[in-house]
């Protein structure tokens, strides 16, 4: 089984971008991805708050396939928390997505911490874009993890091309940190991550539809990991975080 921990869908007229539920399901079926954690591509509140309903409708249309995350902008934290409450309580969303590059705020600033604390109250994970751009370096996210130790935080992309070592050192220090494998350029670094922090905190992600799932899947399979470790990465870990029975 493959349970993708990092995918997207949303129609954003202002940006002339459209990733429909049908587009994403077609790719999932093509590459053997049974389930996917999915978030939008615009922050809320923002230019397309209807993205919340997009995800909700997709989840209803394809039951058991999509597990939605609400993507938030902490600059408008009071409204963001209202949207988060609605997403979780009314629509059954199971996670939060934060992309600090888009809203230009450090992960450990007070508004973001309020979102992280609310996520801990709901016992849902927070997926951070974590790469080589300002506002989302691994050590900046690690500071947020230190201040919110009850929040389960996933660092996407394993820190990017140049910050892999910082991502692993952060995970070694903070047990509430996880990493996903999407867009990681060096498969051997995934194997190193297994050795250093254990397969239990590594999640398969494709960043679909932005990336080619075949490449992302092969990164894991090429490592020839023990089956239990491979299963943890491909589906068991994210299923556990989202409380999905497999």
C-alpha positions, 0 to 999 in steps of 0.5 A: 500500500502507498499512503501519500503524505503530501499532495495538493488539489485546488482551483485558483482563478487568480493564479490560473492554476487548477488541480482538480480532484479528478486530476489527482485521483487519476494520478494516484490510480496510475501510480498505485497510490491508494490514499493521500493527505491533501492540502490546497495551494493557497493560504487561508484567509486569502485569495481563495477561501473557497479552497476549504470547500474544494477539499471538503467536496473532494473528500466526500466525492472520493471517500477513503482516498483523500485526507484533507489538511487546512492551509493557513496564513498566520498573519491573520491568526484569529481568522485562521483559527476560525477557519481551522476550527471549522475545517476540523469540527465541521468538515473533518479535516485531519491536519494543517499545512503551513508554507512560511515562504508564502506569508513571510513569517518565521515558524516560531513567531507567536501567531504560528505558535497559536496555530501549532498549539490548537493543532495539539489540542485537536491532536492533528499534525502540522505539515511545514514546507521545509526547504532552502528558502528563508522562513522555512529552514529546518532549524527555524521549524525546530525552534517551533517544535521546541516551543510546542512539544505536544504538536506533531510537526512534519518537515516536508522535503527533508530540508531541501537540497542543502539543509538535510543535515539540519533537518536530521539534527533537528529530528534527533533533538526533538521527538515531535518532528517528522520528515517527508521524502518529497522532492528529496534529491538524494535517495541515500539520504533517506537511508541515512535518515532511517539509520539516524532517527528510525523509519518511524518518523519518515513519511513518503510524500510525492508533492503530487501533482507537482512532481512525478510520483513514479520517481518519488516511489522509486526513491524509496524502493531503490533503498532495499530497506527491510519490508517493515521499514518500507511499509512504515515509510509508505503508509504505516506512519502517516496512517498512525498520525492521522488515525486511519485504520489500515 
